[in-house]
């Protein structure tokens, strides 16, 4: 089973940018899509983005144009570039592949 580890979260002011990483172990990483989710305080976890093995991407409507996900199959890593951050983007961000989940990384947007 793939092990996933997120990193790159932190504190940022509105309008700022962050790049999250999701590093995976295992040889099957490149064969499956990777999903990004987020969970804001007091809310349910929601899907944010997906990138397929061939790098086809899909995004939640509310983040289109501000988030971009990419993958480096040689490094077994997926990235989530977050631009023009808003306070409502504050959440724990998780990556997921099949049944595997990372531990999450906290993103806090404050003014």
C-alpha positions in Angstrom: 0.0 0.0 0.0 1.2 3.5 -0.8 2.3 5.7 2.1 1.6 9.4 1.6 3.3 12.3 3.4 2.1 15.9 2.9 4.3 18.9 3.6 4.5 22.6 2.8 1.6 24.0 4.9 2.0 27.1 7.0 0.8 30.6 7.8 0.3 33.0 5.0 -1.5 36.3 4.5 -4.4 36.8 2.1 -3.2 37.0 -1.4 -0.2 34.9 -0.6 1.0 31.6 -2.1 2.0 28.2 -0.9 3.1 25.0 -2.5 2.0 21.7 -0.9 3.8 18.5 -1.6 2.5 14.9 -1.4 5.4 12.4 -1.4 4.6 8.7 -1.9 6.4 5.5 -1.4 5.7 2.4 -3.5 6.1 1.5 -7.1 2.4 1.9 -8.1 2.2 5.6 -7.4 2.4 6.5 -11.1 -0.4 4.2 -12.1 -3.3 6.0 -10.2 -4.8 9.4 -9.8 -4.1 11.4 -6.7 -6.7 13.5 -5.0 -6.4 16.6 -2.8 -9.0 17.2 0.0 -9.3 19.8 2.7 -11.1 20.0 6.0 -11.8 23.4 7.5 -12.5 23.7 11.2 -16.0 22.5 12.0 -16.6 21.3 8.5 -16.6 18.1 6.6 -13.7 17.1 4.5 -14.2 18.2 0.9 -12.6 17.3 -2.4 -10.5 20.0 -4.0 -8.6 18.6 -7.0 -7.5 15.4 -8.8 -4.6 14.7 -11.1 -4.6 11.6 -13.3 -1.6 9.5 -14.1 -1.5 11.3 -17.5 -1.7 14.7 -15.7 -5.4 15.4 -16.5 -6.6 17.7 -13.8 -10.0 18.6 -12.3 -10.8 21.2 -9.6 -13.5 22.2 -7.3 -15.2 25.2 -8.9 -14.5 27.6 -6.1 -10.7 27.1 -6.4 -10.4 27.1 -10.2 -7.8 29.6 -11.3 -6.2 29.8 -7.9 -5.0 26.2 -7.4 -2.9 24.1 -9.7 -1.9 20.5 -9.1 1.0 18.8 -10.9 2.9 15.6 -10.5 6.5 14.5 -10.9 6.3 10.7 -11.4 10.1 10.4 -11.3 10.0 11.7 -7.7 6.7 10.0 -6.7 5.4 13.4 -5.7 2.3 15.5 -6.4 2.2 19.2 -5.8 -0.7 21.6 -5.1 0.3 25.2 -5.9 -2.1 27.6 -4.1 -2.2 31.2 -5.2 -4.3 34.2 -4.2 -5.1 32.6 -0.9 -8.2 33.6 1.0 -9.1 33.1 4.7 -11.7 30.5 3.6 -8.8 28.4 2.3 -7.7 27.8 5.9 -7.9 24.0 6.4 -5.9 20.9 6.8 -5.1 19.6 3.3 -4.8 15.9 2.6 -3.7 13.9 -0.4 -5.2 10.6 -1.2 -4.6 7.8 -3.6 -6.9 4.8 -3.7 -7.4 3.9 0.0 -4.2 5.6 1.2 -4.3 9.0 3.0 -1.5 11.3 4.2 -1.5 12.8 7.7 -2.5 16.3 6.4 -0.7 19.6 6.4 -2.2 22.8 8.0 -2.7 25.9 5.9 -3.8 29.0 7.7 -4.6 32.2 5.9 -4.7 35.2 8.3 -4.8 39.0 8.1 
